[in-house]
Amino acid sequence: MRRVPEKINKAWIETLADAEVLEVEAWLYDKFETLDRKQKKLRGRDYNLLRGPTTLIDAWDRWSRMVAVTKSRSLVVRRRVAIVEA
């Protein structure tokens, strides 16, 4: 996978092929989801994404930029759905 810069911008995004966009989006999603789960577990009912630590908000920002790109290119993101038993 291509190195993902700290600040994702339009110029960098335009260098990516569709397959690379999907790969980067999936990688950033995994990073964000890991941080998000930790905060939800830590904060419980008091969890609020926008009041989370900077690392969480930055991870969300980077991932959400790639989500916008997948939508603008009409790419389909496929994820495995985890089945959680009660």
N, CA, C and O atoms as a GROMACS GRO file, in nm:
protein
  344
    1MET      N    1   0.084  -0.118   0.000
    1MET     CA    2   0.000   0.000   0.000
    1MET      C    3   0.089   0.125   0.000
    1MET      O    4   0.198   0.126   0.057
    2ARG      N    5   0.040   0.224  -0.064
    2ARG     CA    6   0.110   0.352  -0.072
    2ARG      C    7   0.112   0.420   0.065
    2ARG      O    8   0.018   0.407   0.143
    3ARG      N    9   0.219   0.493   0.093
    3ARG     CA   10   0.229   0.567   0.220
    3ARG      C   11   0.122   0.674   0.224
    3ARG      O   12   0.104   0.750   0.129
    4VAL      N   13   0.050   0.680   0.336
    4VAL     CA   14  -0.057   0.777   0.354
    4VAL      C   15   0.001   0.897   0.428
    4VAL      O   16   0.054   0.881   0.539
    5PRO      N   17  -0.009   1.016   0.369
    5PRO     CA   18   0.048   1.134   0.436
    5PRO      C   19  -0.031   1.172   0.561
    5PRO      O   20  -0.147   1.134   0.577
    6GLU      N   21   0.032   1.247   0.646
    6GLU     CA   22  -0.033   1.294   0.770
    6GLU      C   23  -0.156   1.379   0.736
    6GLU      O   24  -0.261   1.364   0.797
    7LYS      N   25  -0.140   1.468   0.639
    7LYS     CA   26  -0.251   1.552   0.594
    7LYS      C   27  -0.294   1.505   0.455
    7LYS      O   28  -0.218   1.515   0.359
    8ILE      N   29  -0.414   1.455   0.447
    8ILE     CA   30  -0.468   1.407   0.319
    8ILE      C   31  -0.528   1.527   0.246
    8ILE      O   32  -0.615   1.596   0.300
    9ASN      N   33  -0.481   1.551   0.123
    9ASN     CA   34  -0.533   1.663   0.046
    9ASN      C   35  -0.572   1.619  -0.095
    9ASN      O   36  -0.543   1.507  -0.136
   10LYS      N   37  -0.636   1.708  -0.166
   10LYS     CA   38  -0.687   1.678  -0.299
   10LYS      C   39  -0.576   1.636  -0.396
   10LYS      O   40  -0.594   1.542  -0.474
   11ALA      N   41  -0.463   1.704  -0.390
   11ALA     CA   42  -0.352   1.672  -0.480
   11ALA      C   43  -0.306   1.527  -0.460
   11ALA      O   44  -0.282   1.456  -0.558
   12TRP      N   45  -0.293   1.484  -0.336
   12TRP     CA   46  -0.251   1.346  -0.310
   12TRP      C   47  -0.358   1.248  -0.354
   12TRP      O   48  -0.328   1.146  -0.416
   13ILE      N   49  -0.481   1.278  -0.322
   13ILE     CA   50  -0.593   1.189  -0.358
   13ILE      C   51  -0.599   1.168  -0.508
   13ILE      O   52  -0.624   1.057  -0.554
   14GLU      N   53  -0.576   1.273  -0.585
   14GLU     CA   54  -0.582   1.263  -0.732
   14GLU      C   55  -0.475   1.172  -0.791
   14GLU      O   56  -0.487   1.130  -0.906
   15THR      N   57  -0.372   1.142  -0.714
   15THR     CA   58  -0.268   1.050  -0.763
   15THR      C   59  -0.306   0.904  -0.746
   15THR      O   60  -0.238   0.815  -0.797
   16LEU      N   61  -0.417   0.877  -0.675
   16LEU     CA   62  -0.457   0.740  -0.644
   16LEU      C   63  -0.548   0.680  -0.751
   16LEU      O   64  -0.641   0.746  -0.798
   17ALA      N   65  -0.520   0.558  -0.787
   17ALA     CA   66  -0.612   0.481  -0.871
   17ALA      C   67  -0.728   0.435  -0.784
   17ALA      O   68  -0.718   0.437  -0.661
   18ASP      N   69  -0.836   0.393  -0.845
   18ASP     CA   70  -0.955   0.349  -0.770
   18ASP      C   71  -0.922   0.238  -0.670
   18ASP      O   72  -0.969   0.241  -0.556
   19ALA      N   73  -0.843   0.141  -0.712
   19ALA     CA   74  -0.808   0.030  -0.622
   19ALA      C   75  -0.730   0.081  -0.502
   19ALA      O   76  -0.747   0.030  -0.391
   20GLU      N   77  -0.644   0.180  -0.524
   20GLU     CA   78  -0.567   0.237  -0.414
   20GLU      C   79  -0.657   0.315  -0.318
   20GLU      O   80  -0.637   0.313  -0.197
   21VAL      N   81  -0.756   0.384  -0.373
   21VAL     CA   82  -0.851   0.457  -0.289
   21VAL      C   83  -0.920   0.360  -0.195
   21VAL      O   84  -0.933   0.387  -0.076
   22LEU      N   85  -0.966   0.248  -0.248
   22LEU     CA   86  -1.034   0.148  -0.166
   22LEU      C   87  -0.941   0.089  -0.060
   22LEU      O   88  -0.981   0.064   0.053
   23GLU      N   89  -0.817   0.066  -0.098
   23GLU     CA   90  -0.719   0.010  -0.004
   23GLU      C   91  -0.690   0.110   0.109
   23GLU      O   92  -0.687   0.071   0.226
   24VAL      N   93  -0.668   0.236   0.074
   24VAL     CA   94  -0.641   0.339   0.175
   24VAL      C   95  -0.762   0.359   0.265
   24VAL      O   96  -0.747   0.371   0.386
   25GLU      N   97  -0.881   0.362   0.206
   25GLU     CA   98  -1.004   0.380   0.285
   25GLU      C   99  -1.018   0.268   0.386
   25GLU      O  100  -1.050   0.294   0.502
   26ALA      N  101  -0.995   0.144   0.344
   26ALA     CA  102  -1.007   0.029   0.435
   26ALA      C  103  -0.904   0.038   0.547
   26ALA      O  104  -0.936   0.009   0.663
   27TRP      N  105  -0.782   0.076   0.514
   27TRP     CA  106  -0.676   0.088   0.614
   27TRP      C  107  -0.710   0.196   0.716
   27TRP      O  108  -0.695   0.176   0.837
   28LEU      N  109  -0.754   0.312   0.667
   28LEU     CA  110  -0.790   0.422   0.757
   28LEU      C  111  -0.913   0.388   0.841
   28LEU      O  112  -0.923   0.428   0.957
   29TYR      N  113  -1.006   0.314   0.782
   29TYR     CA  114  -1.124   0.271   0.858
   29TYR      C  115  -1.082   0.182   0.975
   29TYR      O  116  -1.130   0.200   1.087
   30ASP      N  117  -0.994   0.087   0.950
   30ASP     CA  118  -0.946  -0.001   1.057
   30ASP      C  119  -0.880   0.079   1.169
   30ASP      O  120  -0.903   0.052   1.287
   31LYS      N  121  -0.799   0.177   1.132
   31LYS     CA  122  -0.734   0.262   1.232
   31LYS      C  123  -0.838   0.338   1.315
   31LYS      O  124  -0.833   0.339   1.438
   32PHE      N  125  -0.934   0.401   1.245
   32PHE     CA  126  -1.038   0.476   1.314
   32PHE      C  127  -1.123   0.384   1.401
   32PHE      O  128  -1.149   0.416   1.517
   33GLU      N  129  -1.165   0.272   1.348
   33GLU     CA  130  -1.254   0.181   1.421
   33GLU      C  131  -1.189   0.130   1.548
   33GLU      O  132  -1.256   0.117   1.651
   34THR      N  133  -1.061   0.101   1.543
   34THR     CA  134  -0.988   0.055   1.662
   34THR      C  135  -0.990   0.162   1.772
   34THR      O  136  -1.019   0.133   1.888
   35LEU      N  137  -0.958   0.285   1.734
   35LEU     CA  138  -0.959   0.395   1.831
   35LEU      C  139  -1.100   0.422   1.883
   35LEU      O  140  -1.120   0.447   2.001
   36ASP      N  141  -1.198   0.416   1.793
   36ASP     CA  142  -1.337   0.442   1.829
   36ASP      C  143  -1.389   0.339   1.930
   36ASP      O  144  -1.453   0.375   2.028
   37ARG      N  145  -1.360   0.212   1.904
   37ARG     CA  146  -1.403   0.106   1.996
   37ARG      C  147  -1.343   0.125   2.135
   37ARG      O  148  -1.411   0.107   2.236
   38LYS      N  149  -1.214   0.161   2.139
   38LYS     CA  150  -1.148   0.183   2.268
   38LYS      C  151  -1.214   0.296   2.345
   38LYS      O  152  -1.237   0.285   2.466
   39GLN      N  153  -1.245   0.405   2.276
   39GLN     CA  154  -1.309   0.519   2.343
   39GLN      C  155  -1.450   0.485   2.389
   39GLN      O  156  -1.491   0.526   2.497
   40LYS      N  157  -1.524   0.411   2.307
   40LYS     CA  158  -1.660   0.371   2.346
   40LYS      C  159  -1.656   0.284   2.471
   40LYS      O  160  -1.739   0.299   2.561
   41LYS      N  161  -1.559   0.195   2.476
   41LYS     CA  162  -1.546   0.108   2.593
   41LYS      C  163  -1.504   0.188   2.716
   41LYS      O  164  -1.554   0.165   2.826
   42LEU      N  165  -1.413   0.281   2.696
   42LEU     CA  166  -1.364   0.364   2.805
   42LEU      C  167  -1.469   0.461   2.857
   42LEU      O  168  -1.485   0.476   2.978
   43ARG      N  169  -1.541   0.526   2.768
   43ARG     CA  170  -1.636   0.631   2.806
   43ARG      C  171  -1.779   0.582   2.830
   43ARG      O  172  -1.855   0.646   2.902
   44GLY      N  173  -1.815   0.469   2.770
   44GLY     CA  174  -1.950   0.416   2.789
   44GLY      C  175  -2.056   0.512   2.737
   44GLY      O  176  -2.047   0.560   2.624
   45ARG      N  177  -2.154   0.540   2.820
   45ARG     CA  178  -2.265   0.628   2.780
   45ARG      C  179  -2.221   0.773   2.759
   45ARG      O  180  -2.292   0.850   2.695
   46ASP      N  181  -2.106   0.809   2.812
   46ASP     CA  182  -2.055   0.945   2.797
   46ASP      C  183  -1.977   0.965   2.667
   46ASP      O  184  -1.923   1.073   2.642
   47TYR      N  185  -1.971   0.861   2.586
   47TYR     CA  186  -1.894   0.869   2.461
   47TYR      C  187  -1.953   0.974   2.367
   47TYR      O  188  -2.075   0.980   2.347
   48ASN      N  189  -1.864   1.055   2.309
   48ASN     CA  190  -1.903   1.152   2.207
   48ASN      C  191  -1.781   1.168   2.117
   48ASN      O  192  -1.676   1.216   2.161
   49LEU      N  193  -1.794   1.129   1.991
   49LEU     CA  194  -1.682   1.133   1.899
   49LEU      C  195  -1.614   1.269   1.897
   49LEU      O  196  -1.491   1.278   1.904
   50LEU      N  197  -1.692   1.375   1.888
   50LEU     CA  198  -1.634   1.508   1.875
   50LEU      C  199  -1.572   1.562   2.004
   50LEU      O  200  -1.509   1.668   2.003
   51ARG      N  201  -1.591   1.490   2.113
   51ARG     CA  202  -1.526   1.528   2.238
   51ARG      C  203  -1.416   1.428   2.275
   51ARG      O  204  -1.366   1.428   2.387
   52GLY      N  205  -1.382   1.345   2.180
   52GLY     CA  206  -1.279   1.245   2.203
   52GLY      C  207  -1.140   1.306   2.191
   52GLY      O  208  -1.126   1.424   2.162
   53PRO      N  209  -1.039   1.224   2.213
   53PRO     CA  210  -0.901   1.273   2.202
   53PRO      C  211  -0.869   1.310   2.056
   53PRO      O  212  -0.934   1.264   1.963
   54THR      N  213  -0.769   1.393   2.041
   54THR     CA  214  -0.728   1.441   1.909
   54THR      C  215  -0.697   1.326   1.814
   54THR      O  216  -0.728   1.334   1.695
   55THR      N  217  -0.636   1.220   1.865
   55THR     CA  218  -0.601   1.107   1.778
   55THR      C  219  -0.726   1.045   1.716
   55THR      O  220  -0.725   1.006   1.599
   56LEU      N  221  -0.834   1.036   1.793
   56LEU     CA  222  -0.959   0.980   1.743
   56LEU      C  223  -1.022   1.072   1.638
   56LEU      O  224  -1.065   1.026   1.532
   57ILE      N  225  -1.027   1.200   1.667
   57ILE     CA  226  -1.087   1.296   1.574
   57ILE      C  227  -1.006   1.303   1.445
   57ILE      O  228  -1.063   1.309   1.336
   58ASP      N  229  -0.873   1.301   1.456
   58ASP     CA  230  -0.788   1.301   1.336
   58ASP      C  231  -0.809   1.175   1.253
   58ASP      O  232  -0.815   1.182   1.130
   59ALA      N  233  -0.821   1.061   1.319
   59ALA     CA  234  -0.845   0.935   1.248
   59ALA      C  235  -0.978   0.940   1.175
   59ALA      O  236  -0.989   0.895   1.061
   60TRP      N  237  -1.080   0.994   1.241
   60TRP     CA  238  -1.211   1.007   1.177
   60TRP      C  239  -1.203   1.102   1.057
   60TRP      O  240  -1.259   1.074   0.951
   61ASP      N  241  -1.133   1.214   1.074
   61ASP     CA  242  -1.119   1.312   0.966
   61ASP      C  243  -1.051   1.251   0.844
   61ASP      O  244  -1.098   1.269   0.732
   62ARG      N  245  -0.943   1.180   0.865
   62ARG     CA  246  -0.869   1.119   0.754
   62ARG      C  247  -0.954   1.014   0.684
   62ARG      O  248  -0.959   1.009   0.561
   63TRP      N  249  -1.022   0.931   0.762
   63TRP     CA  250  -1.108   0.828   0.703
   63TRP      C  251  -1.225   0.890   0.629
   63TRP      O  252  -1.258   0.848   0.518
   64SER      N  253  -1.289   0.991   0.688
   64SER     CA  254  -1.406   1.052   0.624
   64SER      C  255  -1.370   1.119   0.492
   64SER      O  256  -1.453   1.123   0.401
   65ARG      N  257  -1.249   1.171   0.479
   65ARG     CA  258  -1.205   1.228   0.351
   65ARG      C  259  -1.201   1.120   0.244
   65ARG      O  260  -1.239   1.144   0.129
   66MET      N  261  -1.156   1.001   0.281
   66MET     CA  262  -1.149   0.892   0.184
   66MET      C  263  -1.289   0.838   0.152
   66MET      O  264  -1.314   0.793   0.040
   67VAL      N  265  -1.379   0.842   0.249
   67VAL     CA  266  -1.518   0.802   0.222
   67VAL      C  267  -1.577   0.894   0.116
   67VAL      O  268  -1.645   0.848   0.025
   68ALA      N  269  -1.551   1.023   0.129
   68ALA     CA  270  -1.601   1.119   0.031
   68ALA      C  271  -1.547   1.089  -0.108
   68ALA      O  272  -1.618   1.102  -0.208
   69VAL      N  273  -1.421   1.048  -0.115
   69VAL     CA  274  -1.360   1.014  -0.244
   69VAL      C  275  -1.426   0.890  -0.303
   69VAL      O  276  -1.456   0.886  -0.422
   70THR      N  277  -1.449   0.789  -0.220
   70THR     CA  278  -1.513   0.668  -0.273
   70THR      C  279  -1.651   0.701  -0.329
   70THR      O  280  -1.691   0.648  -0.432
   71LYS      N  281  -1.723   0.788  -0.262
   71LYS     CA  282  -1.856   0.828  -0.310
   71LYS      C  283  -1.847   0.909  -0.439
   71LYS      O  284  -1.925   0.887  -0.532
   72SER      N  285  -1.752   1.001  -0.445
   72SER     CA  286  -1.739   1.084  -0.565
   72SER      C  287  -1.698   1.002  -0.687
   72SER      O  288  -1.728   1.039  -0.800
   73ARG      N  289  -1.628   0.891  -0.664
   73ARG     CA  290  -1.586   0.803  -0.774
   73ARG      C  291  -1.682   0.686  -0.794
   73ARG      O  292  -1.658   0.598  -0.877
   74SER      N  293  -1.790   0.685  -0.719
   74SER     CA  294  -1.890   0.578  -0.725
   74SER      C  295  -1.830   0.441  -0.698
   74SER      O  296  -1.866   0.342  -0.763
   75LEU      N  297  -1.737   0.435  -0.604
   75LEU     CA  298  -1.674   0.308  -0.566
   75LEU      C  299  -1.756   0.244  -0.455
   75LEU      O  300  -1.816   0.313  -0.372
   76VAL      N  301  -1.759   0.113  -0.455
   76VAL     CA  302  -1.834   0.039  -0.355
   76VAL      C  303  -1.738  -0.017  -0.251
   76VAL      O  304  -1.647  -0.094  -0.283
   77VAL      N  305  -1.759   0.024  -0.126
   77VAL     CA  306  -1.677  -0.025  -0.016
   77VAL      C  307  -1.743  -0.150   0.040
   77VAL      O  308  -1.862  -0.149   0.073
   78ARG      N  309  -1.667  -0.256   0.049
   78ARG     CA  310  -1.720  -0.381   0.103
   78ARG      C  311  -1.646  -0.414   0.232
   78ARG      O  312  -1.523  -0.415   0.237
   79ARG      N  313  -1.724  -0.440   0.336
   79ARG     CA  314  -1.666  -0.478   0.465
   79ARG      C  315  -1.731  -0.608   0.512
   79ARG      O  316  -1.847  -0.635   0.482
   80ARG      N  317  -1.655  -0.684   0.584
   80ARG     CA  318  -1.712  -0.801   0.649
   80ARG      C  319  -1.795  -0.753   0.767
   80ARG      O  320  -1.754  -0.664   0.840
   81VAL      N  321  -1.910  -0.811   0.784
   81VAL     CA  322  -1.996  -0.774   0.894
   81VAL      C  323  -1.969  -0.872   1.008
   81VAL      O  324  -1.981  -0.993   0.991
   82ALA      N  325  -1.931  -0.818   1.122
   82ALA     CA  326  -1.904  -0.900   1.240
   82ALA      C  327  -2.038  -0.933   1.307
   82ALA      O  328  -2.119  -0.844   1.334
   83ILE      N  329  -2.058  -1.058   1.334
   83ILE     CA  330  -2.179  -1.101   1.401
   83ILE      C  331  -2.147  -1.110   1.550
   83ILE      O  332  -2.059  -1.186   1.592
   84VAL      N  333  -2.219  -1.033   1.627
   84VAL     CA  334  -2.198  -1.030   1.772
   84VAL      C  335  -2.313  -1.101   1.839
   84VAL      O  336  -2.429  -1.064   1.821
   85GLU      N  337  -2.280  -1.202   1.915
   85GLU     CA  338  -2.385  -1.275   1.987
   85GLU      C  339  -2.399  -1.220   2.127
   85GLU      O  340  -2.300  -1.189   2.193
   86ALA      N  341  -2.521  -1.209   2.171
   86ALA     CA  342  -2.549  -1.154   2.304
   86ALA      C  343  -2.524  -1.258   2.411
   86ALA      O  344  -2.542  -1.229   2.530
   0.00000   0.00000   0.00000
